[in-house]
Amino acid sequence: MQKRSLGTSGIEVSPLCFGGNVFGWTADEATSFKLLDRFSESGFNFIDTADVYSRWVPGNQGGESETILGKWLSQGGRRDQVVIATKCGLEMGPNEKGLSRQYIVKAAERSLKRLQVERIDLYQAHTDDDQTPLDETLEAFGKLIEQGKVRAIGASNYSGRRLQEALEVSRRHGFPVYVSLQPLYNLADRSGYELDLEPVCEKNGLAVIPYYSLAAGFLTGKYRSGDDLTDKARGKTVEKYLNERGERILTALDEVAARYHTIPAKVALAWLLARPSITAPIVSATSLKQLDEILDSTRLKLDGDAVSQLNAASQ
């Protein structure tokens, strides 16, 4: 498998990144271990999580995903085979959020402990914090790198303007720069990234690791009406795609999939992988069958006609 560069970090990653938000939510510990085993054994090495995963589940407090991943890593011989990305900044409790110097240091120590590692490969600001000066945030990340606790830093959920400003602050003060961006981007969610963020990423050589690559499962084709959302964990997220434009996208996916003798999910991921600015879409699965289908998408190369058809349907 041909690896891709994680921006200017010198880190090489697989063309798909496993999204750990399912660990401790829709995948229990045993299932998570099986999924991680298959992902790694298939030659993929990039895993993304966050301290806040999966705090939204009743009875959870956050940190469940990192804890499960840490247990898997501790089984021996795994740490050097994978690139671990995690995030901080979203609320973990009263006065437990943001990107202040004090909180970043505290959050990093907690993540290192849960992950049972000495160093985080990619530590990301989970969301912009306009209450904290950018230089304070970036200096704190820099200290973690100096201490050997972090290899590289990235941003998530920033606007194009704030991302560019953060890069300029780093260069002006000699702080480490963000090497990656984790934005919302998929065939159904295009404008925010393409119009605002992609120019900044291309200009500055940032790696792009989009989340919701399959639009919370909508682009698999399994949700085509409100009835399909009943009792589904991601039902509320998918509901917004059930409209005329969503129907056009699913029709185009079905038609392209039929021509390539494959399934819509693989086509949707292949469309992402064909975009030059995209490094490694984040994908999740809760069964080995789902995971195998997703990983196989890296072998699908769409021709210009297929890309044009999907672009037109999702315009």
Backbone torsions as a table, in degrees:
resi	resn	phi	psi	omega
1	MET	NA	134.6	179.3
2	GLN	-83.7	119.8	179.5
3	LYS	-79.3	164.5	179.5
4	ARG	-123.2	149.7	-178.2
5	SER	-77.3	135.0	176.6
6	LEU	-86.9	78.8	-177.4
7	GLY	59.3	-133.1	-178.6
8	THR	-99.4	15.4	-173.6
9	SER	-75.5	-21.3	-172.8
10	GLY	84.2	-0.9	179.2
11	ILE	-88.5	134.1	178.6
12	GLU	-105.7	130.5	-176.6
13	VAL	-128.0	158.3	176.7
14	SER	-70.4	160.5	-175.6
15	PRO	-74.7	-2.7	170.9
16	LEU	-130.4	146.2	179.5
17	CYS	-118.2	131.2	179.3
18	PHE	-79.2	125.4	179.3
19	GLY	-87.0	114.9	-174.8
20	GLY	-83.0	10.4	179.2
21	ASN	-65.2	-18.3	180.0
22	VAL	-80.5	-20.2	-178.1
23	PHE	-66.4	122.6	-178.1
24	GLY	82.3	5.6	177.3
25	TRP	-123.0	-88.3	179.6
26	THR	-91.9	-2.5	175.0
27	ALA	-130.5	119.6	178.0
28	ASP	-75.4	-179.3	-173.7
29	GLU	-60.9	-45.1	-178.3
30	ALA	-63.2	-44.4	178.7
31	THR	-65.3	-40.6	179.1
32	SER	-59.6	-42.5	179.2
33	PHE	-61.3	-42.9	180.0
34	LYS	-64.0	-42.2	179.4
35	LEU	-64.4	-43.2	179.7
36	LEU	-66.1	-38.9	176.8
37	ASP	-59.5	-48.3	-177.8
38	ARG	-64.9	-42.8	179.7
39	PHE	-58.4	-48.7	-178.5
40	SER	-68.4	-44.5	-178.8
41	GLU	-64.4	-22.9	179.7
42	SER	-84.1	0.6	175.4
43	GLY	97.6	4.5	179.4
44	PHE	-92.5	146.6	-171.0
45	ASN	-132.8	2.6	-170.2
46	PHE	-109.6	121.4	-177.7
47	ILE	-129.7	129.1	-178.6
48	ASP	-116.0	137.0	175.1
49	THR	-144.4	-165.5	177.7
50	ALA	-162.4	155.1	-179.9
51	ASP	-63.3	-32.0	-175.2
52	VAL	-77.0	-12.6	179.0
53	TYR	-75.2	128.8	-5.3
54	SER	-119.4	76.9	-175.4
55	ARG	-64.1	-22.0	-176.1
56	TRP	-75.8	-11.8	-179.3
57	VAL	-81.1	130.0	178.8
58	PRO	-52.4	128.3	-179.8
59	GLY	94.9	-15.3	178.2
60	ASN	-90.5	157.1	179.8
61	GLN	-120.0	-2.1	-171.4
62	GLY	97.6	152.9	-178.6
63	GLY	90.8	-7.0	-176.9
64	GLU	-63.8	-42.2	-178.7
65	SER	-64.9	-47.6	179.0
66	GLU	-60.5	-38.9	-179.2
67	THR	-63.7	-44.3	178.6
68	ILE	-64.6	-44.2	179.0
69	LEU	-62.3	-39.7	178.5
70	GLY	-62.7	-39.8	177.9
71	LYS	-64.7	-39.4	178.5
72	TRP	-65.3	-43.4	179.4
73	LEU	-63.3	-32.8	-175.6
74	SER	-73.8	-5.9	-177.2
75	GLN	-72.4	-6.0	173.0
76	GLY	104.2	130.2	173.7
77	GLY	74.5	7.9	-173.9
78	ARG	-100.7	-31.4	-169.6
79	ARG	-57.2	-43.6	-176.4
80	ASP	-76.3	-7.6	-177.7
81	GLN	-92.5	-10.4	-173.5
82	VAL	-130.3	156.2	174.1
83	VAL	-106.0	118.0	-176.0
84	ILE	-102.1	123.7	176.0
85	ALA	-115.9	135.0	172.7
86	THR	-140.3	176.2	-171.8
87	LYS	-139.8	157.3	174.9
88	CYS	-139.4	162.5	174.7
89	GLY	126.0	-33.3	177.5
90	LEU	-76.0	159.5	-171.6
91	GLU	-65.7	126.1	176.2
92	MET	-108.8	-4.0	-178.8
93	GLY	160.9	-177.4	178.9
94	PRO	-56.2	123.7	179.6
95	ASN	59.9	25.5	-179.1
96	GLU	-120.2	71.9	179.0
97	LYS	-166.1	173.2	174.6
98	GLY	95.7	-176.2	-174.9
99	LEU	-125.1	36.2	174.0
100	SER	-71.6	159.7	179.0
101	ARG	-55.8	-48.8	-176.5
102	GLN	-62.7	-43.4	-176.1
103	TYR	-73.0	-38.1	178.5
104	ILE	-59.0	-44.6	-179.9
105	VAL	-62.5	-43.9	179.7
106	LYS	-63.9	-45.6	-178.7
107	ALA	-64.4	-39.9	-179.7
108	ALA	-63.2	-44.1	179.9
109	GLU	-61.5	-40.5	179.1
110	ARG	-66.0	-41.8	179.1
111	SER	-65.2	-41.8	178.4
112	LEU	-59.6	-40.6	-179.4
113	LYS	-67.4	-45.2	-180.0
114	ARG	-65.6	-39.7	-179.3
115	LEU	-76.5	-14.9	-179.0
116	GLN	58.0	44.3	178.4
117	VAL	-129.1	162.1	177.4
118	GLU	-93.3	-16.2	-177.1
119	ARG	-150.3	137.3	174.4
120	ILE	-92.6	129.5	-176.8
121	ASP	-70.5	-45.1	179.4
122	LEU	-134.0	111.7	-179.9
123	TYR	-106.4	123.6	-169.8
124	GLN	-119.3	141.4	169.5
125	ALA	-73.9	115.2	-171.5
126	HIS	-67.4	-30.7	176.3
127	THR	-156.3	155.9	179.8
128	ASP	-64.3	145.2	177.9
129	ASP	-123.9	96.6	-176.1
130	ASP	-79.7	1.2	176.1
131	GLN	-91.2	-8.3	-179.3
132	THR	-119.9	130.7	178.2
133	PRO	-57.1	140.3	-179.7
134	LEU	-59.2	-36.7	-178.4
135	ASP	-66.6	-32.2	176.6
136	GLU	-66.0	-44.6	179.2
137	THR	-62.0	-49.4	-175.4
138	LEU	-70.0	-33.5	175.5
139	GLU	-65.1	-39.4	178.7
140	ALA	-64.2	-43.3	175.9
141	PHE	-61.1	-39.2	179.7
142	GLY	-62.2	-38.9	178.0
143	LYS	-63.2	-38.6	178.2
144	LEU	-64.2	-37.7	177.3
145	ILE	-67.6	-43.6	177.8
146	GLU	-58.6	-36.6	-178.8
147	GLN	-80.1	-4.0	179.0
148	GLY	79.5	14.0	-178.2
149	LYS	-91.7	-14.2	-179.7
150	VAL	-140.8	139.7	177.5
151	ARG	-89.8	-45.3	-176.4
152	ALA	-149.7	160.9	-178.6
153	ILE	-122.2	153.2	179.4
154	GLY	-142.7	170.6	-179.9
155	ALA	-121.1	154.7	175.5
156	SER	-141.8	142.7	176.3
157	ASN	58.5	40.5	172.2
158	TYR	-99.9	153.2	169.0
159	SER	-79.3	163.0	178.2
160	GLY	-60.2	-40.4	-179.0
161	ARG	-64.2	-46.7	-178.3
162	ARG	-69.7	-34.0	177.7
163	LEU	-64.7	-46.3	178.5
164	GLN	-62.7	-39.8	179.0
165	GLU	-63.5	-41.4	179.3
166	ALA	-63.2	-40.4	179.0
167	LEU	-64.3	-40.0	179.9
168	GLU	-68.6	-37.6	177.2
169	VAL	-62.7	-43.1	179.1
170	SER	-60.3	-46.3	-177.6
171	ARG	-68.4	-36.1	-178.8
172	ARG	-68.6	-35.5	-175.8
173	HIS	-103.6	-2.2	-179.3
174	GLY	77.3	22.5	176.6
175	PHE	-84.8	159.8	173.5
176	PRO	-60.0	146.6	-179.9
177	VAL	-98.9	152.8	171.4
178	TYR	-63.1	130.4	179.5
179	VAL	-100.4	-8.1	-175.4
180	SER	-150.1	161.2	174.0
181	LEU	-130.4	136.7	175.1
182	GLN	-114.5	95.8	-178.1
183	PRO	-106.7	165.3	167.0
184	LEU	-74.6	121.3	178.8
185	TYR	-162.4	128.7	175.9
186	ASN	-165.0	-178.0	-176.4
187	LEU	-62.0	-25.4	-179.3
188	ALA	-97.2	-16.3	179.3
189	ASP	-123.8	91.9	-170.6
190	ARG	-114.4	-41.6	-165.7
191	SER	-63.4	-42.0	-177.2
192	GLY	-57.5	-43.0	179.2
193	TYR	-76.8	-51.1	-171.6
194	GLU	-65.5	-36.7	-175.8
195	LEU	-87.3	-34.7	-171.9
196	ASP	-106.4	-41.1	-168.8
197	LEU	-101.2	-37.4	-175.9
198	GLU	-58.3	-42.9	178.9
199	PRO	-59.4	-38.6	179.5
200	VAL	-67.0	-43.0	-179.5
201	CYS	-64.1	-43.5	-179.5
202	GLU	-67.6	-40.6	-179.7
203	LYS	-62.2	-36.3	-173.1
204	ASN	-106.1	4.5	176.6
205	GLY	68.3	33.4	179.8
206	LEU	-82.1	142.5	169.1
207	ALA	-73.0	147.8	179.3
208	VAL	-123.6	121.8	-178.3
209	ILE	-123.9	81.3	-172.9
210	PRO	-67.9	141.7	174.2
211	TYR	-99.1	168.9	-173.4
212	TYR	53.5	45.1	-177.3
213	SER	-60.9	-26.7	177.9
214	LEU	-110.8	21.7	177.5
215	ALA	52.0	52.3	177.9
216	ALA	58.2	26.6	177.6
217	GLY	100.9	-11.5	-179.2
218	PHE	-59.2	-40.5	-174.9
219	LEU	-75.8	-2.4	172.2
220	THR	-77.4	-19.1	-179.4
221	GLY	90.4	1.8	-176.7
222	LYS	-83.8	-11.3	177.7
223	TYR	-114.9	105.7	-177.1
224	ARG	-123.7	-5.8	177.0
225	SER	-154.5	167.8	179.2
226	GLY	-59.0	-31.8	179.7
227	ASP	-62.7	-29.5	-178.6
228	ASP	-72.3	-12.4	-175.9
229	LEU	-94.2	-6.9	-176.2
230	THR	-58.6	125.1	176.8
231	ASP	61.1	24.7	177.7
232	LYS	-96.4	138.0	-175.9
233	ALA	-59.6	-33.3	-177.0
234	ARG	-105.3	16.6	-174.3
235	GLY	-55.7	-45.6	-177.6
236	LYS	-65.8	-33.1	179.4
237	THR	-71.0	-39.2	-175.8
238	VAL	-74.7	-27.1	-173.0
239	GLU	-53.2	-35.5	-176.7
240	LYS	-66.7	-17.1	-179.0
241	TYR	-89.0	-10.0	-176.2
242	LEU	-82.7	78.6	178.8
243	ASN	-147.9	-172.3	-176.4
244	GLU	-60.8	-43.0	179.4
245	ARG	-64.4	-41.5	178.2
246	GLY	-60.0	-39.1	177.8
247	GLU	-63.4	-41.5	178.5
248	ARG	-61.2	-42.4	-179.2
249	ILE	-63.6	-46.4	-179.4
250	LEU	-64.2	-37.5	177.9
251	THR	-63.2	-44.4	178.5
252	ALA	-63.8	-41.7	177.7
253	LEU	-61.5	-43.1	179.1
254	ASP	-60.8	-43.9	-176.8
255	GLU	-68.3	-43.4	178.0
256	VAL	-66.5	-40.9	179.3
257	ALA	-61.1	-39.7	179.7
258	ALA	-64.2	-40.7	179.6
259	ARG	-64.7	-34.8	-178.3
260	TYR	-95.8	4.3	179.7
261	HIS	54.6	51.2	-178.4
262	THR	-142.5	-161.3	-176.3
263	ILE	-117.9	157.4	-177.2
264	PRO	-56.3	-38.6	-177.9
265	ALA	-59.2	-42.7	179.6
266	LYS	-65.1	-38.5	179.5
267	VAL	-65.4	-43.9	-178.8
268	ALA	-62.3	-39.2	178.4
269	LEU	-73.1	-37.9	178.2
270	ALA	-64.0	-34.5	175.7
271	TRP	-62.0	-43.5	177.3
272	LEU	-63.0	-46.9	-177.0
273	LEU	-65.0	-22.6	-179.7
274	ALA	-80.2	-12.6	-179.3
275	ARG	-81.6	122.6	-172.3
276	PRO	-55.8	-31.4	-175.7
277	SER	-80.1	-10.3	-175.6
278	ILE	-89.1	131.1	-178.8
279	THR	-95.2	-56.2	-175.4
280	ALA	-155.6	99.6	176.0
281	PRO	-59.2	142.9	176.7
282	ILE	-87.1	129.4	-178.5
283	VAL	-128.8	151.5	177.0
284	SER	-131.1	156.3	176.9
285	ALA	-151.7	154.6	177.6
286	THR	-119.6	4.2	175.7
287	SER	-144.9	157.0	179.6
288	LEU	-64.9	-34.7	178.5
289	LYS	-62.4	-46.9	177.2
290	GLN	-59.4	-44.7	-176.9
291	LEU	-64.1	-44.2	-179.7
292	ASP	-60.5	-40.4	178.9
293	GLU	-64.3	-42.0	-179.1
294	ILE	-65.2	-46.8	-177.3
295	LEU	-63.6	-30.7	-179.5
296	ASP	-68.6	-15.3	-179.1
297	SER	-64.1	-22.3	-179.4
298	THR	-68.8	-14.9	179.6
299	ARG	-91.0	-8.9	-176.7
300	LEU	-91.9	120.3	178.5
301	LYS	-112.7	114.2	-177.9
302	LEU	-82.0	142.2	176.0
303	ASP	-84.2	173.8	-177.0
304	GLY	-59.2	-37.8	179.7
305	ASP	-63.5	-42.1	-179.4
306	ALA	-64.8	-44.7	179.2
307	VAL	-61.9	-42.7	-179.3
308	SER	-64.3	-40.6	179.3
309	GLN	-63.0	-43.3	179.6
310	LEU	-68.5	-38.2	177.2
311	ASN	-61.6	-44.2	-177.6
312	ALA	-66.1	-42.2	-178.2
313	ALA	-66.2	-31.7	-175.7
314	SER	-99.5	5.6	-176.3
315	GLN	-56.6	NA	NA
